[in-house]
């Protein structure tokens, strides 16, 4: 995925094993070659975590022995559809017992699907203890077709559309998150259950915050973030920086540009490994946008994006030869992002908590659908020039599903690139430094209404659109029921949000 540089011979044997992959022609030549080399590499591994991203963007996994994984690599493994059915609080949101209305017959009766590891994502996790590897899988139905609820499959389809046009997206990650110190090891399971989240992890801040990029503030997180940085580099992730942001213990982590699928896979691995790494050191990492922590400043996920010609590597956003900060193609891409912003906002900001960051009170947050060279209240910033010209979309929250968020961005941008002049910009909002434009959704309820009333199924397909609608309706019902009885203080993060998101994300 990131540093594919094995130096092991092609494995012998394997004949006679059932091969779901071969029967359905699932892998390309690069994956097949990686799988052959991987067979021998397994001699140096004890355990393998086979993972995939559920609709919420959380990694779901099973841990196999290396021997068991040899059979699963091409034969696939059974996996329960539970991660597709539960909302963020583990309440059953999709009724699998009868008429669920999703359009996936295999969901009825909670029948298994097949998870097939992608050998290109195989990584040995650094650290002591059993030699453990991590690999991301793709979800399939038993007939070998892509699972209609697979987020990774959505991104793959969008990338195929770029390939057909001989274009390659290039993306860069900027992710903010909170590092806190655990106060106890209690599990918080009292009162927990299906849709009933127990107490969130009890934590304290690691510093007072609000000294932006102060070197002394970084020193307070460095005992955790510096060795974490070395771990991320050992995983082959193209880490650029660890920076202290405004909030108490708020960290921004940035990565060098990657291809789109590598970016999504990297985000899933980064978040999962960061939480694991910090937990083993008595700390807690959370990608919840605004935790219930005194003086917490909301965290965002900025997605930097450009498009290059596959054959030449030329950045089509470069304005060389044109006036303005972007080429006409770059401006058309930005128009596409803006024209779909409200309808697909749910995929970039999927939680109740994430919308707190988009309120006008946060001066550095994107509050309007527009683009600008410098104004950080605009959803899009135009950054760099020439070969380095790119668009920074500042809308996302750090816990968004990376495959769906990235797919939404690339899909919307491509509709702009391929639109006729008469339709480009329809409903897009403000242009560069061009006034307030449309206000971005201010609540998950608004985003869900735009999502269900829009054209999301053109990107996701009808089954995943229906599934996400059910999941978010369930989440909102539970939140609204809680607020009816708890009478929360306006503008303040609720205990419900802390229980719902702080531990899981």
C-alpha positions as CSV (number, residue, x, y, z in Angstrom):
1,X,0.0,0.0,0.0
2,X,2.6,2.5,1.0
3,X,6.1,0.9,1.0
4,X,5.7,-2.3,-0.9
5,X,9.3,-3.4,-1.0
6,X,9.3,-7.1,0.1
7,X,12.5,-9.0,-0.7
8,X,11.1,-12.5,-0.3
9,X,10.9,-15.3,-2.9
10,X,7.6,-16.4,-4.5
11,X,6.0,-19.0,-2.3
12,X,5.6,-22.6,-3.3
13,X,2.6,-24.7,-2.7
14,X,-0.9,-23.6,-2.1
15,X,-2.3,-25.9,-4.7
16,X,-5.8,-27.3,-3.9
17,X,-6.8,-24.5,-1.7
18,X,-10.3,-23.1,-2.4
19,X,-9.8,-19.7,-4.3
20,X,-12.8,-17.4,-4.2
21,X,-10.4,-14.9,-5.8
22,X,-9.6,-17.0,-8.8
23,X,-13.2,-18.3,-9.3
24,X,-14.4,-14.7,-9.6
25,X,-11.4,-13.0,-11.1
26,X,-11.1,-10.4,-8.3
27,X,-7.4,-9.4,-8.4
28,X,-5.3,-7.6,-10.9
29,X,-1.7,-8.5,-11.6
30,X,-0.3,-6.3,-8.9
31,X,-2.4,-8.0,-6.2
32,X,-1.6,-11.5,-7.5
33,X,2.1,-10.7,-7.4
34,X,1.9,-9.3,-3.9
35,X,-0.1,-12.4,-2.7
36,X,2.6,-14.7,-4.0
37,X,5.3,-12.9,-2.2
38,X,3.2,-12.6,0.9
39,X,2.9,-16.4,1.3
40,X,6.6,-16.5,2.3
41,X,6.5,-13.4,4.4
42,X,3.9,-15.1,6.6
43,X,6.6,-17.3,8.0
44,X,7.7,-14.3,10.1
45,X,4.2,-13.4,11.4
46,X,2.2,-14.9,14.3
47,X,-1.2,-13.2,13.9
48,X,-3.0,-11.3,11.2
49,X,-5.8,-8.7,11.7
50,X,-8.2,-8.8,8.7
51,X,-10.1,-5.5,8.8
52,X,-12.6,-3.4,6.8
53,X,-14.2,-0.1,7.3
54,X,-17.9,-0.2,8.3
55,X,-20.3,2.6,7.0
56,X,-19.2,4.8,10.0
57,X,-15.6,4.5,9.0
58,X,-14.7,2.4,12.0
59,X,-12.3,-0.6,11.5
60,X,-14.0,-3.9,12.1
61,X,-11.6,-6.9,12.2
62,X,-11.0,-10.5,13.1
63,X,-7.6,-11.7,14.3
64,X,-6.4,-14.9,12.6
65,X,-3.4,-17.1,13.1
66,X,-0.9,-16.9,10.3
67,X,-1.7,-20.4,9.2
68,X,-5.5,-19.7,9.1
69,X,-4.7,-16.5,7.1
70,X,-3.0,-18.6,4.4
71,X,-6.3,-20.1,3.5
72,X,-8.3,-16.9,3.8
73,X,-5.9,-14.9,1.6
74,X,-7.5,-16.2,-1.6
75,X,-10.4,-18.1,-0.2
76,X,-11.9,-15.2,1.7
77,X,-13.6,-15.5,5.1
78,X,-17.1,-15.3,6.4
79,X,-18.1,-12.1,8.2
80,X,-21.3,-11.1,9.9
81,X,-23.2,-8.1,8.4
82,X,-23.7,-6.7,11.9
83,X,-21.4,-3.7,11.1
84,X,-23.7,-2.7,8.3
85,X,-26.8,-2.9,10.6
86,X,-25.8,-1.1,13.8
87,X,-25.7,2.7,14.2
88,X,-22.9,4.5,16.0
89,X,-24.4,3.4,19.4
90,X,-24.8,-0.2,18.4
91,X,-28.5,0.1,18.1
92,X,-30.0,-2.1,15.4
93,X,-30.9,0.4,12.7
94,X,-31.6,-2.0,9.8
95,X,-34.1,-4.7,10.5
96,X,-32.5,-7.9,9.2
97,X,-35.3,-10.2,10.3
98,X,-37.8,-9.3,7.6
99,X,-38.5,-6.5,5.1
100,X,-35.6,-4.1,5.7
101,X,-36.0,-2.1,2.5
102,X,-32.3,-1.9,1.8
103,X,-32.4,-4.0,-1.4
104,X,-29.8,-6.5,-0.4
105,X,-31.4,-10.0,0.0
106,X,-28.4,-11.4,1.8
107,X,-29.0,-9.1,4.8
108,X,-32.2,-11.0,5.6
109,X,-31.5,-13.4,8.5
110,X,-28.1,-11.7,9.0
111,X,-26.4,-13.9,6.5
112,X,-22.7,-13.7,6.2
113,X,-20.7,-12.0,3.4
114,X,-17.2,-12.8,2.2
115,X,-14.3,-10.6,3.2
116,X,-11.3,-11.0,0.9
117,X,-7.9,-9.5,2.0
118,X,-6.2,-7.1,-0.4
119,X,-2.6,-8.2,-0.3
120,X,-1.4,-4.8,-1.3
121,X,-2.4,-3.5,2.1
122,X,-0.6,-6.1,4.2
123,X,1.5,-4.4,6.9
124,X,3.4,-5.8,9.9
125,X,2.5,-3.7,12.9
126,X,5.5,-2.4,14.9
127,X,5.8,-3.1,18.6
128,X,6.6,-5.8,21.1
129,X,4.6,-9.0,21.7
130,X,3.3,-11.4,19.1
131,X,4.3,-10.5,15.6
132,X,1.0,-9.1,14.3
133,X,0.1,-7.9,10.8
134,X,-2.8,-5.9,9.5
135,X,-4.5,-6.2,6.1
136,X,-7.6,-4.5,4.7
137,X,-10.3,-6.6,3.1
138,X,-12.9,-6.0,0.4
139,X,-16.5,-7.1,0.9
140,X,-18.2,-9.4,-1.6
141,X,-21.5,-11.3,-1.9
142,X,-21.2,-15.1,-2.3
143,X,-21.7,-14.8,-6.1
144,X,-18.4,-12.8,-6.3
145,X,-20.0,-9.4,-6.9
146,X,-19.0,-6.3,-4.8
147,X,-21.1,-5.9,-1.7
148,X,-23.6,-3.1,-2.3
149,X,-22.8,-1.7,1.1
150,X,-19.0,-1.7,0.7
151,X,-17.5,1.8,1.1
152,X,-14.2,0.8,-0.4
153,X,-16.1,-0.4,-3.5
154,X,-17.7,3.0,-3.9
155,X,-14.3,4.7,-4.0
156,X,-13.0,2.0,-6.5
157,X,-15.9,2.8,-8.9
158,X,-15.2,6.5,-8.7
159,X,-11.5,5.9,-9.4
160,X,-12.4,3.8,-12.4
161,X,-14.2,6.8,-13.9
162,X,-11.0,8.8,-13.5
163,X,-9.0,6.0,-15.1
164,X,-11.4,6.0,-18.1
165,X,-10.5,9.7,-18.6
166,X,-6.8,9.0,-18.1
167,X,-6.7,11.1,-14.9
168,X,-5.3,10.3,-11.5
169,X,-6.4,12.0,-8.3
170,X,-3.6,13.0,-5.8
171,X,-4.6,13.7,-2.2
172,X,-3.0,14.9,1.0
173,X,-4.2,14.4,4.6
174,X,-4.3,17.0,7.4
175,X,-6.0,15.5,10.4
176,X,-6.6,17.0,13.8
177,X,-7.2,14.8,16.9
178,X,-7.1,14.9,20.7
179,X,-4.5,13.3,22.9
180,X,-5.6,12.9,26.6
181,X,-4.4,11.0,29.6
182,X,-6.6,8.2,31.0
183,X,-7.6,8.6,34.6
184,X,-8.6,5.0,35.2
185,X,-8.9,1.7,33.5
186,X,-12.7,1.2,34.1
187,X,-14.4,-0.1,31.0
188,X,-17.4,2.1,31.2
189,X,-19.7,-0.8,30.6
190,X,-22.3,0.0,33.3
191,X,-25.6,0.8,31.6
192,X,-24.3,-0.3,28.2
193,X,-26.2,-2.3,25.6
194,X,-27.7,-2.1,22.2
195,X,-28.1,1.7,21.7
196,X,-27.2,2.4,25.3
197,X,-23.7,3.6,25.6
198,X,-21.9,3.4,28.9
199,X,-19.7,6.1,30.4
200,X,-17.0,7.5,28.1
201,X,-13.4,7.0,29.0
202,X,-12.4,9.3,31.9
203,X,-9.5,11.5,30.9
204,X,-7.7,14.7,31.7
205,X,-6.0,17.2,29.4
206,X,-2.2,16.9,28.8
207,X,-1.8,20.7,28.7
208,X,-3.7,24.0,29.0
209,X,-3.8,24.6,25.2
210,X,-4.3,27.9,23.4
211,X,-0.7,28.6,22.5
212,X,-0.8,27.7,18.9
213,X,2.3,25.8,17.7
214,X,4.2,26.7,20.9
215,X,7.2,24.4,21.1
216,X,6.8,24.0,24.9
217,X,3.2,22.8,24.3
218,X,4.4,20.2,21.8
219,X,6.9,19.0,24.5
220,X,3.9,17.9,26.6
221,X,2.6,15.6,23.9
222,X,6.0,14.6,22.4
223,X,6.5,11.6,24.8
224,X,3.6,10.0,23.0
225,X,3.5,11.6,19.6
226,X,7.3,11.3,18.8
227,X,7.4,7.4,19.2
228,X,4.0,7.3,17.4
229,X,5.6,9.2,14.5
230,X,8.3,6.5,14.3
231,X,5.7,3.8,14.3
232,X,3.8,5.5,11.4
233,X,7.0,5.7,9.4
234,X,7.7,2.1,10.1
235,X,4.3,1.3,8.6
236,X,5.4,3.0,5.4
237,X,3.0,5.9,5.9
238,X,4.3,9.1,4.3
239,X,4.2,11.2,7.5
240,X,5.2,14.9,7.2
241,X,4.5,16.5,10.5
242,X,3.1,16.3,14.1
243,X,2.0,19.8,15.2
244,X,0.3,21.1,18.3
245,X,-2.9,22.9,17.5
246,X,-5.0,25.3,19.6
247,X,-6.9,23.0,22.0
248,X,-5.5,21.3,25.1
249,X,-3.6,18.3,23.7
250,X,-4.9,18.9,20.2
251,X,-2.6,17.5,17.6
252,X,-2.5,17.9,13.8
253,X,-0.9,15.1,11.8
254,X,-0.1,15.7,8.1
255,X,1.0,13.3,5.3
256,X,2.6,13.8,1.9
257,X,0.4,13.3,-1.2
258,X,-0.8,9.8,-2.1
259,X,-3.1,8.2,-4.6
260,X,-6.7,8.2,-3.6
261,X,-7.1,4.5,-2.5
262,X,-3.8,4.7,-0.6
263,X,-5.0,7.9,1.1
264,X,-8.2,6.2,2.3
265,X,-6.4,3.1,3.4
266,X,-3.8,5.2,5.2
267,X,-6.5,7.2,7.1
268,X,-8.1,4.0,8.3
269,X,-4.8,2.5,9.5
270,X,-3.6,5.8,11.0
271,X,-6.7,6.3,13.1
272,X,-6.8,2.7,14.2
273,X,-3.1,2.4,15.0
274,X,-3.0,5.8,16.8
275,X,-5.8,4.8,19.2
276,X,-4.2,1.4,19.8
277,X,-0.7,3.0,20.4
278,X,-2.0,5.6,22.8
279,X,-4.2,3.2,24.8
280,X,-1.2,0.9,25.4
281,X,0.6,3.9,27.0
282,X,-2.2,5.0,29.4
283,X,-3.5,7.7,27.0
284,X,-6.6,8.1,24.9
285,X,-6.6,9.3,21.3
286,X,-10.0,10.5,19.9
287,X,-10.9,11.7,16.5
288,X,-14.3,13.0,17.7
289,X,-14.5,16.6,16.4
290,X,-15.3,18.3,19.7
291,X,-14.9,16.2,22.8
292,X,-16.5,17.1,26.1
293,X,-13.2,18.4,27.4
294,X,-12.9,21.9,29.0
295,X,-11.8,24.5,26.4
296,X,-11.7,22.0,23.5
297,X,-11.4,23.6,20.1
298,X,-13.1,21.6,17.3
299,X,-10.9,19.3,15.2
300,X,-11.2,19.1,11.4
301,X,-10.0,16.9,8.5
302,X,-8.7,19.0,5.6
303,X,-8.4,17.0,2.4
304,X,-6.0,18.5,-0.2
305,X,-6.7,17.4,-3.7
306,X,-5.5,17.8,-7.2
307,X,-5.8,15.9,-10.5
308,X,-3.0,14.9,-12.8
309,X,-2.8,13.5,-16.3
310,X,-2.0,9.8,-15.9
311,X,0.4,9.7,-18.8
312,X,2.3,12.9,-18.2
313,X,1.9,13.7,-14.5
314,X,0.8,17.3,-15.4
315,X,-1.4,18.9,-12.8
316,X,-4.6,19.9,-14.6
317,X,-5.3,22.5,-11.8
318,X,-2.2,24.5,-12.7
319,X,-3.0,28.0,-13.9
320,X,0.1,28.4,-16.0
321,X,-1.1,30.2,-19.2
322,X,-4.3,31.3,-17.5
323,X,-5.2,34.2,-15.3
324,X,-6.3,33.5,-11.7
325,X,-5.3,30.9,-9.2
326,X,-6.6,27.8,-10.9
327,X,-6.9,26.6,-14.5
328,X,-10.4,26.4,-16.1
329,X,-10.4,22.7,-15.2
330,X,-9.5,23.4,-11.6
331,X,-12.3,26.0,-11.4
332,X,-14.7,23.5,-12.9
333,X,-13.7,20.9,-10.3
334,X,-14.3,23.4,-7.5
335,X,-17.7,24.2,-9.0
336,X,-18.5,20.5,-8.8
337,X,-17.5,20.3,-5.2
338,X,-19.7,23.2,-4.3
339,X,-22.7,22.1,-6.4
340,X,-22.8,18.8,-4.4
341,X,-21.7,20.2,-1.0
342,X,-25.0,20.1,0.8
343,X,-26.2,16.8,-0.7
344,X,-23.1,14.9,0.2
345,X,-22.2,16.7,3.4
346,X,-23.4,13.7,5.4
347,X,-20.4,11.7,4.0
348,X,-17.9,14.3,5.2
349,X,-19.6,15.3,8.5
350,X,-21.5,12.2,9.6
351,X,-22.0,12.8,13.3
352,X,-24.2,15.0,15.5
353,X,-21.0,16.3,17.1
354,X,-19.2,17.2,13.8
355,X,-21.6,20.1,13.1
356,X,-20.6,22.0,16.2
357,X,-17.4,22.9,14.3
358,X,-19.4,24.4,11.4
359,X,-21.1,27.0,13.5
360,X,-20.4,30.7,12.8
361,X,-18.8,31.1,16.3
362,X,-15.7,29.2,15.1
363,X,-13.9,31.8,13.1
364,X,-11.5,29.4,11.4
365,X,-14.1,26.8,10.4
366,X,-15.8,26.5,7.0
367,X,-19.3,28.0,7.3
368,X,-20.2,28.8,3.7
369,X,-20.2,27.0,0.4
370,X,-17.6,29.0,-1.6
371,X,-13.9,29.1,-2.4
372,X,-11.1,31.5,-1.6
373,X,-7.4,32.0,-1.7
374,X,-7.2,32.9,2.0
375,X,-10.6,33.2,3.7
376,X,-10.9,30.2,6.0
377,X,-14.7,30.6,6.4
378,X,-15.0,29.2,2.9
379,X,-15.4,25.5,2.3
380,X,-12.6,25.4,-0.2
381,X,-9.1,27.1,-0.2
382,X,-7.0,27.4,-3.3
383,X,-3.5,26.6,-2.3
384,X,-0.1,26.7,-4.2
385,X,0.6,27.4,-7.8
386,X,2.0,25.8,-10.9
387,X,2.6,22.0,-10.4
388,X,1.7,22.4,-6.7
389,X,-1.7,24.0,-7.2
390,X,-4.4,22.2,-5.3
391,X,-7.8,22.6,-3.6
392,X,-8.1,22.2,0.2
393,X,-11.6,21.1,1.2
394,X,-11.9,22.0,4.9
395,X,-15.4,20.6,5.5
396,X,-14.7,17.1,6.8
397,X,-14.6,15.9,10.4
398,X,-11.8,13.5,11.5
399,X,-14.0,10.5,12.1
400,X,-15.7,10.5,8.7
401,X,-15.5,7.2,6.7
402,X,-12.4,7.8,4.6
403,X,-13.6,5.9,1.6
404,X,-17.0,7.7,1.5
405,X,-15.6,11.1,2.2
406,X,-12.9,10.8,-0.5
407,X,-15.3,9.2,-3.0
408,X,-17.7,12.1,-2.4
409,X,-15.1,14.7,-3.1
410,X,-13.7,13.0,-6.2
411,X,-17.2,12.2,-7.6
412,X,-18.4,15.8,-7.1
413,X,-15.2,17.2,-8.6
414,X,-15.5,15.0,-11.6
415,X,-19.1,16.1,-12.3
416,X,-17.7,19.6,-12.5
417,X,-14.9,18.6,-14.8
418,X,-17.2,16.8,-17.2
419,X,-20.2,19.3,-17.0
420,X,-21.1,21.5,-19.9
421,X,-20.6,25.3,-19.5
422,X,-24.3,25.8,-19.2
423,X,-24.6,23.5,-16.2
424,X,-21.3,24.1,-14.4
425,X,-21.9,26.0,-11.2
426,X,-25.6,25.3,-11.0
427,X,-26.4,25.7,-7.3
428,X,-22.7,26.0,-6.5
429,X,-22.8,29.1,-4.3
430,X,-20.2,31.7,-4.1
431,X,-17.1,31.8,-6.3
432,X,-13.6,33.0,-5.2
433,X,-13.9,35.7,-2.6
434,X,-17.4,36.3,-3.9
435,X,-19.6,36.9,-0.8
436,X,-21.2,34.6,1.7
437,X,-22.7,31.9,-0.6
438,X,-24.8,29.1,0.8
439,X,-24.4,28.3,4.5
440,X,-23.2,24.7,5.1
441,X,-25.6,22.5,7.0
442,X,-25.6,23.4,10.7
443,X,-26.9,20.1,12.1
444,X,-26.9,16.4,11.2
445,X,-30.7,16.7,10.7
446,X,-30.2,19.3,7.9
447,X,-27.5,17.2,6.3
448,X,-29.7,14.1,6.3
449,X,-32.6,16.0,4.7
450,X,-30.3,17.2,2.0
451,X,-28.9,13.7,1.5
452,X,-32.2,11.9,1.3
453,X,-33.7,14.6,-0.9
454,X,-30.8,14.8,-3.3
455,X,-28.9,12.6,-5.8
456,X,-26.6,10.6,-3.4
457,X,-27.6,7.3,-5.0
458,X,-25.8,8.4,-8.2
459,X,-22.6,7.9,-6.1
460,X,-23.5,5.3,-3.6
461,X,-26.2,3.2,-5.3
462,X,-29.7,2.7,-3.8
463,X,-28.8,0.1,-1.2
464,X,-26.0,2.0,0.5
465,X,-28.0,5.3,0.3
466,X,-30.9,3.5,2.1
467,X,-28.6,1.9,4.6
468,X,-26.9,5.2,5.6
469,X,-30.3,6.9,5.8
470,X,-31.5,4.2,8.3
471,X,-28.2,4.4,10.3
472,X,-28.4,8.2,10.6
473,X,-32.1,8.3,11.4
474,X,-31.5,5.9,14.2
475,X,-28.6,7.9,15.6
476,X,-30.7,11.1,15.4
477,X,-33.8,9.5,17.1
478,X,-31.7,8.5,20.0
479,X,-30.0,11.9,20.3
480,X,-33.3,13.8,20.0
481,X,-34.9,11.5,22.6
482,X,-32.0,12.1,25.0
483,X,-32.1,15.9,24.5
484,X,-35.9,16.0,25.1
485,X,-35.4,14.7,28.6
486,X,-31.9,16.1,29.5
487,X,-32.5,19.7,28.5
488,X,-28.8,20.4,27.4
489,X,-27.3,23.8,27.5
490,X,-27.4,25.4,24.0
491,X,-24.1,25.4,22.2
492,X,-22.4,22.9,24.6
493,X,-21.3,19.3,23.9
494,X,-23.7,16.9,25.6
495,X,-22.9,13.9,27.7
496,X,-24.8,11.9,25.0
497,X,-22.2,12.9,22.4
498,X,-19.3,12.1,24.7
499,X,-20.7,8.6,25.3
500,X,-21.6,8.0,21.7
501,X,-18.3,9.1,20.0
502,X,-15.4,9.7,22.3
503,X,-14.4,6.1,22.9
504,X,-15.4,4.6,19.6
505,X,-13.8,7.3,17.5
